[in-house]
Structures are given as C-alpha cells and as structure tokens.
Amino acid sequence: MTLHAAARTSWQAMACICLAGAAARAEAALSLPRTLIYVDPVDYERALILETCELQGLKTVQLWSAPYAEMIRNRMVLNDEQIEHLASHTAPPENFETEWAQQNLEEFPVLGVLCGSDAGLATAERLQHVLTPSRSNGILSARRDKLQMNEALSAAGLSTAAQASISSWEEAEAFLTALPAPLHAVVKPRRGQSSLRVGLATSLSQARHMVNALLETPTSLDSSEVPRGSALLQEYLRGDEWVVDTVSRAGEHKAVALWRYNKGPANGAPFVYAYDELMSVEGSRERDLIEYAFSALEALQWRYGPCHIEIKWTERGPVLVEVNAGRFNGVDFKLLVDALIGYNMYDATLAAYADEAAWESLPRLPPQQLRGAGRLVKLVSSVQGSLVQLRHVQEVESLPSCVAFAPVYTEEGEAVELTVDLASVAGFVTLMHEDAAVVQQDYLRLRELQETMFEVK
C-alpha cells in the first residue's frame, strides 16, 4: 500500500470518529479510563493497536502529527467537514500541550504516547514528555537523525560505521576517496525509514548521482530536525542483518523478538527485502546482538516504549544500522510471534504502560527454542503496469507452510509497481511449520512462482 493509500484508509476510518458531547464526556470522566495517545494511526498497525488497547480496557486518542496532516491536505481532496475534522485531530503545537489536554482529555490519566509513522516521532516524544513527565524519554533528536544516532553510540563506546554528513559533492568525494578500495559506500538520508532512497555506491560517478538526488529533495515528511540539503555517507557493513524488537519500561529493556533479514539487489535497488526470519536466542551471537541493542537504547537515553533496532553482524561483531525509537516492527509480525513465541510487541508495550504484573512476567530475552520455524516473505514485483490477473493463488495457498497470503495487487486494472524498498513490496506470505526444511522448500517454490505471479499489460 502506498503512503497515499495508507493515509486515505486511515483518514476514512478516523473521519467516522466525532468528539463526544459534553454530557457524554462528563459521564465518561467519572470512570477515568486510562488513555494512550496514538499519533499517526496508519495502515494495518492501526487496527492491531486499537484492538489490543480495547482488550486491555484502554482508551485511545488518535491524533495526526502536523507533518502527516500536511501530507493529507496536500495529497487528498477534502471537503470542509473533513478539513475541520483533520484540524481538530492534529496534535497541539509546542507549548500548547497542557492546554489541549485540559480541553480534550478532561481528567483522563494519560499513560503514554504511541506512534505509527516516522513523521510523527518527534511529536509523540514531545507529547509524552509534557503530558506524562514521569514516563518521559526526554527530547533527543539523535533518536531520529542517523548521524547523531551513530555519534551517540560511538560516544558510549559501541562499534559504529564510519560516516560523514555532507552538503555538497566535494564533501562527499573527500569521504569516499578515503574509504578502502574497492569502493562500497551507503548513501542515505539522515532521516528516513524502510530503505527509502538508500543506495549502495560502488563508483564515484554512481555516488555522485545518489548524493545529488538526496541533496535536492528531502525524504522525511518531518524535516524539522535535520538540515535541508544534507545527506549521510557510511561505510558499507558486510554481514548478515538482524533486528531486535524491544520494549522498555522505566529504563528496563526487554527483547520481545529477534529476526534475521534477507535482503539483496532487485530492480536496480541494492537492499530489497526478501524475507524476515524469526530466530531463537540459542547462542552467544544472538545474545551479543541483543545486548548491543540494549546498550544502544542506553546510549539514546530510552526509557519507555517500543523500539525496532537494525544491526549488522560483522567481522568485528554487532554494528548499528539504525534504531527506530518509538516504532513497532514495520511489518505484520503478530501472527508469527504469537504462534512461535506466545506474546508479541503490542502486548509487551501495553504491559509496559498499563500492567506492571504482566510486564514483570515477560522474560528479558526471547526463547532459546521457538515452537517452530517461520518467515515473513516479501513479494518482489519485477514488472510494472496494469494488472491483468494475479496468478498462482491456489498453489501458493496450498504450500504446506503457508498460513497467510496477502498480495497487494488483486484487482484487474490496478497499477503494479516495481519493488525497490519496503514501501513497494507486492505483498506478504507468512510461512510457518514445525520443520524448518519445509519452510525453506516452500520459500524456494514461492520465489519461482513470484516471477510470473503478476501478469500486467
């Protein structure tokens, strides 16, 4: 689903929600429901979070960050009622948080603030800092600016990639020519997500093209914390990429899932996702990755909430790719982790904010042995055009380990895009089985079918 489509889906859902009348608010205030503020409620994650909150008896107040609200206004045609609704559901600006809470929350105790987009992270951090000071993470742009992020980890003694922030090709060339030959350098925005506009340069001419493109156009909807006309260059880290999903409560960190990514070149892009494999914590390497992730959280002064931490296992051990502080895992992970671990990141986050006993019952690390093998496979479209038909549906669904098949493109006439990053994946297939060999066999067959899955014209 594109960013535009995700915003439209979430907007249509939120547009049905109206502020309660004064009498209803007064009656509700008597029971003082515990409240979580949810900034930028978008995509599938919205439904899962709202469902989990409802099961826990928690009230959610949904808001748009100013950058995301501006994107909705710019990309969608709204009538007067929708414009007014969007304005009334946009987060208050700095220094007006308390006044907004008094007008809109009555006496409802706010337990914390969740966030559903990269654009809303600074807003969510600020709201939690002001409205729930006992659970504040403080205000720290290094949690979003990848340059400052690596500087913070390096200052804490953690291994990090060599890097340079540049604002011109001359600055970029000086850094690149100092790297060991042959050239392999990552060119990326200082702020962003989902591998969007992240490139791998293997020549100076290639690097110059990437650098100039980044300097000309910002990537994140929220450019308030990163200088315009800047980009980040880093040494290329060789090794497997891993993810540690964590939740923190009062500075205590718990790893709720460990994943190994499989990425590779496709359609001219260097880092296209193939699958995420849920991993057990069975050896010293896995424990070292998690301890590195916890140390990264400490370096970024993180105390409350979820984080999605990407790490490369290199010849010198774990090295940071990025910390997505305040974000859940960017894919629909719930089915796999519920079945193979028994609890998930959403449950752990609500426990951290609202249920101390449930939090205490959660282990510090994921299990040493999972209940089976599982992968979340990303479908990669190598074609583009108007969909004629979706092929191989029956065979995919009959694969022994297939438990969910969710293609993005299903209707004739839909515009199929080339897959170049997470935002443009053509769908997801969840594979799960007691036997890891069955999962691997089904994965290989799935990749064969993928080549002709989307017939276009």
C-alpha positions in Angstrom: 0.0 0.0 0.0 1.4 3.4 -0.9 1.7 6.2 1.6 -1.2 7.9 -0.1 -3.4 4.8 0.1 -2.5 4.2 3.7 -3.4 7.8 4.6 -6.7 7.5 2.7 -7.6 4.3 4.5 -6.8 5.7 7.9 -8.4 9.0 7.2 -11.7 7.3 6.2 -11.7 5.4 9.4 -10.9 8.4 11.6 -13.4 10.6 9.8 -16.1 8.5 11.4 -15.0 9.4 14.9 -16.5 12.5 16.3 -15.8 14.2 19.6 -18.3 13.2 22.2 -20.8 15.7 23.6 -20.3 17.5 26.9 -22.7 15.2 28.7 -21.1 12.0 27.4 -17.6 13.3 28.3 -18.7 14.2 31.8 -20.2 10.7 32.3 -17.0 9.0 30.9 -14.8 11.2 33.2 -16.4 9.5 36.2 -14.8 6.2 35.4 -11.5 7.8 34.5 -10.5 5.4 31.7 -6.7 5.1 31.2 -5.6 6.7 28.0 -3.0 6.2 25.4 -2.4 8.9 22.8 -1.8 7.4 19.3 0.0 9.7 16.8 -0.4 9.0 13.1 -2.6 5.9 13.2 -1.9 4.4 9.8 -2.0 1.2 7.8 -2.6 -2.3 9.3 -0.9 -1.4 12.5 -3.7 0.9 13.5 -6.3 -1.9 13.7 -3.9 -4.1 15.7 -3.1 -1.4 18.2 -6.7 -0.4 18.7 -7.8 -4.0 19.1 -5.1 -4.6 21.7 -6.0 -1.4 23.6 -9.6 -2.4 23.6 -8.9 -5.8 25.0 -6.9 -4.1 27.8 -9.7 -1.7 28.5 -7.6 1.3 27.4 -9.0 4.4 25.8 -7.1 5.7 22.7 -7.0 9.3 21.5 -5.9 9.3 17.8 -4.1 12.4 16.5 -2.2 13.4 13.4 1.3 14.9 13.7 1.5 18.3 11.9 3.8 16.9 9.1 1.4 14.0 8.4 -1.6 16.2 8.5 0.0 18.5 6.0 0.7 15.5 3.7 -3.0 14.5 3.9 -4.1 18.1 3.0 -1.6 18.2 0.1 -2.4 14.8 -1.4 -6.1 14.3 -0.8 -9.2 16.3 -1.8 -11.1 17.1 1.4 -14.4 18.8 1.9 -15.0 21.5 4.5 -16.1 19.0 7.2 -13.1 16.8 6.6 -10.7 19.8 6.8 -12.3 20.8 10.1 -12.0 17.2 11.4 -8.4 17.0 10.4 -7.6 20.2 12.2 -9.4 19.1 15.4 -7.4 15.9 15.4 -4.0 17.3 14.8 -1.6 17.3 17.7 -1.1 20.6 19.5 1.9 22.7 18.7 4.8 23.1 21.2 3.9 24.9 24.4 0.2 24.2 23.9 0.1 20.5 25.0 -1.2 21.1 28.5 -4.0 23.4 27.3 -5.0 20.9 24.7 -5.1 18.1 27.2 -7.3 20.1 29.6 -9.8 20.8 26.8 -9.8 17.3 25.3 -8.9 14.7 27.9 -10.8 16.0 30.9 -9.2 14.2 33.8 -8.3 11.0 31.9 -4.9 9.8 33.0 -2.5 9.6 30.1 -0.3 6.5 30.3 1.9 7.2 27.3 2.1 8.1 23.6 2.4 5.6 20.7 3.4 6.5 17.2 2.6 5.0 13.8 4.9 6.9 11.4 8.4 8.2 11.1 7.0 11.7 10.6 5.2 11.7 13.9 8.1 10.5 16.2 9.2 13.9 17.4 5.5 14.9 18.1 4.9 11.7 20.0 8.1 12.2 22.0 7.2 15.8 22.9 3.6 14.9 23.9 4.8 12.1 26.2 7.5 14.4 27.7 4.9 17.1 28.6 1.8 15.0 29.4 3.4 12.1 31.2 6.6 13.5 32.7 7.2 10.5 34.9 7.5 8.4 31.7 9.3 10.9 29.6 12.2 9.8 27.3 13.3 13.4 27.2 13.7 15.2 23.9 16.6 13.9 21.8 16.8 14.3 18.0 19.6 11.6 17.9 16.8 9.1 18.0 15.7 10.1 14.5 18.8 11.7 13.0 21.0 8.8 11.9 24.2 10.9 12.0 23.6 12.0 15.6 22.4 8.4 16.4 25.8 6.9 15.5 27.6 9.7 17.2 25.8 8.9 20.4 26.6 5.2 20.2 30.2 5.9 19.4 30.5 8.2 22.4 29.1 5.3 24.5 31.9 3.0 23.3 29.8 1.0 20.9 31.1 -0.1 17.5 29.6 2.1 14.7 30.1 2.6 10.9 32.4 5.3 9.7 30.3 8.1 8.5 30.1 11.7 7.3 27.3 14.2 6.9 27.7 16.1 3.6 26.1 19.1 2.0 28.0 19.1 -1.3 29.6 16.6 -3.7 33.0 18.0 -2.8 32.5 16.9 0.8 31.1 13.6 -0.3 34.1 12.9 -2.6 36.6 13.6 0.2 34.9 11.0 2.4 34.5 8.4 -0.3 38.1 8.6 -1.6 39.3 8.0 2.0 37.5 4.6 2.2 39.4 1.4 1.4 39.2 0.3 -2.2 37.2 -1.1 -3.9 34.5 1.5 -3.1 31.4 0.3 -1.3 29.6 3.1 0.5 26.0 3.5 1.7 24.3 6.8 0.6 21.2 7.5 2.7 19.1 10.3 4.1 19.9 11.4 7.6 16.2 10.9 8.4 14.0 8.2 6.9 12.7 4.6 7.0 12.0 1.4 5.1 15.3 1.7 3.0 13.6 4.6 1.2 16.2 6.2 -1.1 19.1 4.3 0.5 21.7 3.4 -2.1 24.9 1.4 -2.4 27.6 3.2 -4.4 30.4 1.2 -5.9 31.9 4.0 -8.0 32.3 7.8 -7.7 30.0 8.5 -10.6 27.3 6.4 -9.1 27.8 8.0 -5.7 27.6 11.5 -7.2 24.2 10.7 -8.8 22.8 9.4 -5.5 24.2 12.3 -3.4 22.9 15.0 -5.8 19.4 13.4 -5.7 19.4 13.3 -1.9 20.6 16.9 -1.6 17.9 18.2 -3.9 14.9 16.5 -2.3 14.1 15.7 1.4 13.0 12.2 2.2 11.1 12.5 5.5 7.8 14.4 5.9 9.3 15.9 9.1 12.4 17.9 8.2 12.4 20.0 11.3 15.4 18.2 13.0 17.7 17.6 10.0 19.4 20.4 7.9 17.9 20.7 4.5 20.3 19.9 1.7 22.3 17.3 3.7 22.9 13.5 3.3 24.7 10.8 5.1 27.5 8.6 3.8 28.6 5.5 5.6 31.0 2.6 5.1 29.2 -0.5 3.8 28.9 -3.1 6.6 29.4 -6.6 5.4 27.5 -9.3 7.2 24.0 -10.6 8.0 21.4 -8.0 9.0 19.5 -8.7 12.2 16.6 -7.0 14.0 16.0 -6.8 17.8 12.5 -5.7 18.7 12.4 -4.3 22.2 10.1 -2.7 24.7 11.2 -0.6 27.7 9.6 0.3 31.0 11.3 2.8 33.4 14.6 2.1 31.7 14.3 -1.7 31.9 14.7 -3.2 28.4 13.2 -6.5 27.2 13.8 -8.1 23.8 10.5 -9.5 22.5 11.7 -10.8 19.1 14.9 -11.5 17.2 14.8 -11.5 13.4 17.3 -12.2 10.7 16.7 -10.2 7.5 17.4 -11.4 4.0 17.9 -8.6 1.5 19.5 -8.2 -1.8 19.6 -6.4 -5.1 16.5 -6.3 -7.3 15.1 -4.0 -9.9 18.2 -1.8 -9.7 17.8 -1.2 -5.9 20.5 -2.6 -3.6 18.6 -3.5 -0.5 15.3 -5.1 -1.4 13.7 -7.2 1.3 13.2 -10.9 0.6 12.1 -12.2 4.0 12.3 -11.8 7.8 13.1 -15.0 9.7 12.1 -15.2 13.3 15.1 -16.5 15.3 15.6 -18.2 18.6 18.2 -16.9 21.1 20.3 -20.1 21.1 23.9 -18.9 21.1 26.4 -16.2 22.0 26.0 -14.4 18.7 22.2 -13.9 19.3 22.8 -12.8 22.9 25.5 -10.4 21.8 23.2 -8.8 19.3 20.5 -8.2 22.0 23.0 -6.8 24.5 24.3 -4.4 21.8 20.7 -3.4 21.2 20.2 -2.7 24.9 23.4 -0.7 25.0 22.2 1.3 22.0 19.0 2.1 23.9 21.0 3.3 26.9 23.2 5.5 24.6 20.0 7.1 23.3 18.6 7.5 26.9 15.5 5.5 26.0 13.2 4.6 29.0 9.7 3.9 27.8 8.1 2.3 24.8 8.8 0.1 21.7 11.9 0.1 19.5 12.9 -1.7 16.3 16.7 -1.9 16.1 18.5 -3.0 13.0 22.1 -4.4 13.4 24.7 -5.9 11.1 26.8 -8.8 12.4 30.2 -8.0 11.0 33.7 -9.4 11.4 34.1 -7.0 14.3 30.8 -8.0 15.9 27.5 -6.2 16.1 27.4 -2.7 14.4 24.3 -0.5 14.2 22.3 0.1 11.1 19.6 2.2 12.8 17.4 2.5 15.9 13.8 3.1 15.2 13.0 4.5 18.6 9.3 4.6 19.3 8.3 2.4 16.4 6.9 -1.1 16.1 8.3 -3.6 13.7 7.4 -2.2 10.3 5.6 -5.4 9.0 2.7 -7.5 10.2 4.6 -9.7 12.6 1.8 -10.6 15.0 0.8 -14.0 13.6 4.3 -15.4 13.6 5.4 -14.3 17.0 2.1 -15.2 18.7 2.4 -18.8 17.3 6.1 -19.3 17.7 6.8 -17.3 20.9 3.5 -16.8 22.6 3.4 -13.0 23.0 4.0 -10.0 20.8 5.4 -6.5 20.8 1.9 -4.9 21.1 1.1 -6.9 24.2 4.5 -6.1 25.7 4.1 -2.4 25.0 0.7 -2.2 26.7 2.1 -4.1 29.6 4.9 -1.6 29.9 2.5 1.3 30.1 -0.5 -0.2 31.8 0.1 -3.6 33.5 3.1 -3.9 35.8 2.3 -7.5 36.7 2.1 -8.5 33.1 5.4 -6.7 32.4 7.2 -8.5 35.3 6.0 -11.8 33.8 7.7 -11.1 30.5 11.2 -12.7 30.1 14.2 -10.4 29.3 15.0 -12.4 26.1 13.1 -14.4 23.5 13.1 -18.2 24.0 16.2 -20.3 23.3 14.0 -22.5 21.2 11.0 -21.4 19.1 7.8 -23.6 18.7 8.6 -23.9 15.0 10.1 -22.2 12.0 8.7 -19.0 10.5 9.4 -16.4 7.8 7.5 -13.4 6.7 8.2 -13.3 2.9 8.0 -10.1 1.0 6.8 -10.5 -2.6 9.0 -8.7 -5.1 7.4 -7.5 -8.3 9.8 -7.4 -11.2 7.1 -6.0 -13.6 5.1 -2.8 -13.7 1.9 -1.9 -15.5 -1.8 -2.5 -15.3 -2.7 -5.8 -13.6 -4.3 -8.4 -15.9 -4.5 -11.2 -13.3 -3.0 -12.5 -10.2 -1.6 -15.9 -10.9 -0.7 -19.0 -8.8 -3.0 -18.1 -5.9 -4.2 -21.7 -5.3 -0.7 -23.1 -5.4 0.7 -20.5 -3.0 -2.2 -21.1 -0.5 -1.6 -24.9 -0.7 2.1 -24.7 0.2 2.4 -26.8 3.4 3.9 -23.9 5.4 1.7 -21.1 4.0 -0.6 -19.7 6.7 -1.3 -16.3 5.2 -1.1 -14.9 1.7 -1.7 -11.1 1.3 -0.8 -9.8 -2.2 -1.1 -6.0 -2.6 -2.4 -6.2 -6.1 -5.5 -8.3 -6.7 -8.0 -6.4 -8.9 -7.8 -6.2 -12.6 -6.5 -2.7 -13.7 -4.6 -2.0 -10.5 -1.2 -0.2 -11.2 1.6 -2.7 -10.3 4.9 -1.1 -9.2 8.4 -2.4 -9.3 9.6 -3.4 -5.8 12.6 -1.4 -4.8 12.0 -1.0 -1.0 9.7 -2.0 1.8 7.1 0.6 0.8 6.8 -1.0 -2.7 6.6 -4.7 -1.8 4.0 -6.5 -3.8 2.6 -8.5 -0.9 3.4 -10.8 2.0 3.3 -14.5 2.6 3.6 -15.9 6.1 5.3 -19.3 6.2 5.3 -21.4 9.4 5.9 -25.0 10.1 7.4 -27.3 12.7 10.1 -28.4 10.2 12.4 -25.6 9.0 13.2 -27.6 5.9 9.6 -27.4 4.8 9.7 -23.6 5.2 12.8 -23.4 3.1 11.4 -25.6 0.4 8.2 -23.6 0.2 10.2 -20.4 0.2 12.2 -21.5 -2.9 9.0 -22.6 -4.7 7.4 -19.2 -3.8 10.3 -17.4 -5.4 9.8 -19.4 -8.6 6.1 -18.6 -8.7 6.8 -14.9 -8.0 8.4 -14.5 -11.4 5.1 -14.9 -13.2 2.6 -14.0 -10.3 1.7 -10.6 -11.5 0.5 -10.5 -15.2 0.4 -7.0 -16.5 -0.1 -5.1 -19.7 
